[in-house]
Protein backbone atom coordinates (compact mmCIF):
# COMPACT_ATOMS: atom_id res chain seq x y z
CA UNK A 1 0.00 0.00 0.00
CA UNK A 2 1.39 3.42 -0.94
CA UNK A 3 2.14 6.22 1.53
CA UNK A 4 -0.76 8.47 0.42
CA UNK A 5 -3.21 5.59 0.90
CA UNK A 6 -1.90 4.80 4.38
CA UNK A 7 -2.33 8.45 5.38
CA UNK A 8 -5.78 8.54 3.75
CA UNK A 9 -6.94 5.43 5.62
CA UNK A 10 -5.61 6.80 8.91
CA UNK A 11 -7.43 10.04 8.24
CA UNK A 12 -10.60 8.12 7.38
CA UNK A 13 -10.51 6.50 10.84
CA UNK A 14 -10.04 9.90 12.50
CA UNK A 15 -12.73 11.65 10.44
CA UNK A 16 -15.09 8.68 10.53
CA UNK A 17 -15.05 8.59 14.33
CA UNK A 18 -15.62 12.34 14.49
CA UNK A 19 -18.55 12.25 12.12
CA UNK A 20 -20.12 9.04 13.46
CA UNK A 21 -19.92 10.16 17.09
CA UNK A 22 -20.82 13.78 16.41
CA UNK A 23 -24.06 13.38 14.49
CA UNK A 24 -27.38 11.53 14.84
CA UNK A 25 -28.30 8.82 15.38
CA UNK A 26 -25.25 7.73 17.40
CA UNK A 27 -24.58 10.93 19.35
CA UNK A 28 -28.08 11.33 20.89
CA UNK A 29 -28.19 7.61 21.66
CA UNK A 30 -24.83 7.70 23.46
CA UNK A 31 -25.65 10.93 25.32
CA UNK A 32 -28.94 9.41 26.54
CA UNK A 33 -27.14 6.36 27.90
CA UNK A 34 -23.90 7.90 29.16
CA UNK A 35 -24.86 11.49 29.93
CA UNK A 36 -23.19 14.50 28.33
CA UNK A 37 -19.99 14.54 30.48
CA UNK A 38 -19.23 10.84 29.88
CA UNK A 39 -20.04 11.18 26.19
CA UNK A 40 -17.60 14.12 25.92
CA UNK A 41 -14.96 12.00 27.69
CA UNK A 42 -15.58 9.07 25.31
CA UNK A 43 -15.56 11.31 22.24
CA UNK A 44 -12.38 13.08 23.40
CA UNK A 45 -10.61 9.82 24.19
CA UNK A 46 -11.45 8.24 20.83
CA UNK A 47 -10.60 11.46 19.00
CA UNK A 48 -7.25 11.60 20.78
CA UNK A 49 -6.41 7.97 19.99
CA UNK A 50 -7.40 8.29 16.34
CA UNK A 51 -5.44 11.55 16.04
CA UNK A 52 -2.41 9.75 17.52
CA UNK A 53 -2.82 7.04 14.87
CA UNK A 54 -3.02 9.69 12.16
CA UNK A 55 0.03 11.53 13.51
CA UNK A 56 2.00 8.28 13.58
CA UNK A 57 1.03 7.54 9.96
CA UNK A 58 2.04 11.03 8.82
CA UNK A 59 5.28 10.83 10.79
CA UNK A 60 6.15 7.47 9.28
CA UNK A 61 4.82 7.88 5.72
CA UNK A 62 4.35 11.62 5.14
CA UNK A 63 7.72 12.16 3.47
CA UNK A 64 7.36 9.06 1.29
CA UNK A 65 5.54 8.62 -1.98
CA UNK A 66 5.15 10.83 -5.00
CA UNK A 67 6.11 14.52 -4.82
CA UNK A 68 3.67 17.36 -5.30
CA UNK A 69 4.04 19.45 -8.47
CA UNK A 70 6.41 22.39 -8.20
CA UNK A 71 4.79 25.80 -7.73
CA UNK A 72 6.12 29.19 -8.71
CA UNK A 73 7.32 31.59 -6.01
CA UNK A 74 4.38 33.97 -6.53
CA UNK A 75 1.86 31.19 -6.04
CA UNK A 76 3.74 29.84 -3.00
CA UNK A 77 3.75 33.31 -1.38
CA UNK A 78 0.04 33.73 -2.15
CA UNK A 79 -0.80 30.36 -0.64
CA UNK A 80 1.35 31.14 2.42
CA UNK A 81 -0.53 34.42 2.87
CA UNK A 82 -3.84 32.55 2.53
CA UNK A 83 -2.69 30.05 5.16
CA UNK A 84 -1.86 32.88 7.57
CA UNK A 85 -5.24 34.52 6.89
CA UNK A 86 -6.99 31.21 7.55
CA UNK A 87 -5.08 30.74 10.81
CA UNK A 88 -5.97 34.29 11.91
CA UNK A 89 -9.65 33.63 11.16
CA UNK A 90 -9.51 30.40 13.18
CA UNK A 91 -7.89 32.17 16.13
CA UNK A 92 -10.35 35.08 15.94
CA UNK A 93 -13.17 32.60 16.46
CA UNK A 94 -12.02 31.99 20.05
CA UNK A 95 -13.17 35.49 21.03
CA UNK A 96 -16.49 34.79 22.71
CA UNK A 97 -16.04 30.99 22.57
CA UNK A 98 -17.18 30.48 26.17
CA UNK A 99 -20.50 32.12 25.33
CA UNK A 100 -21.00 30.20 22.09
CA UNK A 101 -22.97 27.02 21.32
CA UNK A 102 -19.68 25.26 20.46
CA UNK A 103 -18.34 25.54 24.04
CA UNK A 104 -18.01 22.11 25.62
CA UNK A 105 -20.93 21.26 27.95
CA UNK A 106 -22.56 24.64 27.20
CA UNK A 107 -26.36 24.45 27.32
CA UNK A 108 -27.32 28.15 27.38
CA UNK A 109 -25.88 30.80 25.11
CA UNK A 110 -26.55 34.27 23.85
CA UNK A 111 -26.41 35.89 20.43
CA UNK A 112 -23.21 35.61 18.39
CA UNK A 113 -20.38 38.01 19.17
CA UNK A 114 -17.00 38.78 17.65
CA UNK A 115 -16.05 36.70 14.65
CA UNK A 116 -19.20 34.56 15.00
CA UNK A 117 -21.18 37.55 13.73
CA UNK A 118 -19.44 37.10 10.36
CA UNK A 119 -19.51 33.30 10.21
CA UNK A 120 -21.21 30.84 12.51
CA UNK A 121 -18.26 28.45 12.50
CA UNK A 122 -15.27 30.76 12.31
CA UNK A 123 -12.79 28.17 13.51
CA UNK A 124 -13.82 25.59 10.93
CA UNK A 125 -13.90 28.20 8.15
CA UNK A 126 -10.45 29.54 9.05
CA UNK A 127 -8.94 26.11 9.57
CA UNK A 128 -10.33 24.91 6.22
CA UNK A 129 -8.57 27.80 4.45
CA UNK A 130 -5.35 27.13 6.38
CA UNK A 131 -5.39 23.40 5.63
CA UNK A 132 -6.36 23.80 1.95
CA UNK A 133 -3.48 26.21 1.37
CA UNK A 134 -1.10 23.83 3.12
CA UNK A 135 -2.32 20.92 1.01
CA UNK A 136 -0.94 22.73 -2.02
CA UNK A 137 2.31 23.82 -0.35
CA UNK A 138 3.61 20.53 1.08
CA UNK A 139 6.27 18.52 -0.75
CA UNK A 140 4.56 15.08 -0.98
CA UNK A 141 1.16 13.73 -1.94
CA UNK A 142 0.88 11.92 1.41
CA UNK A 143 1.22 15.24 3.26
CA UNK A 144 -1.25 16.85 0.85
CA UNK A 145 -3.78 14.11 1.66
CA UNK A 146 -3.34 14.88 5.37
CA UNK A 147 -4.02 18.60 4.98
CA UNK A 148 -6.77 18.15 2.37
CA UNK A 149 -8.49 15.79 4.79
CA UNK A 150 -8.51 18.45 7.50
CA UNK A 151 -9.83 21.03 5.02
CA UNK A 152 -12.67 18.71 4.00
CA UNK A 153 -13.47 17.67 7.57
CA UNK A 154 -13.57 21.33 8.63
CA UNK A 155 -16.05 22.16 5.88
CA UNK A 156 -18.23 19.13 6.70
CA UNK A 157 -18.05 19.89 10.43
ABEGO torsion letter per residue (X at the ends): XBAAAAAAAAAAAAAAAAAAAABOAAAAAAAAAAEAAAAAAAAAAAAAAAAAAAAAAAAAAAABEBBBBBBBAAAAAAAAAAAAAAAAAAAAAABGAAABAABBGBABBBBBBEAAAABABAAAAAAAAAAAAAAAABABAAAAAAAAAAAAAAAAX
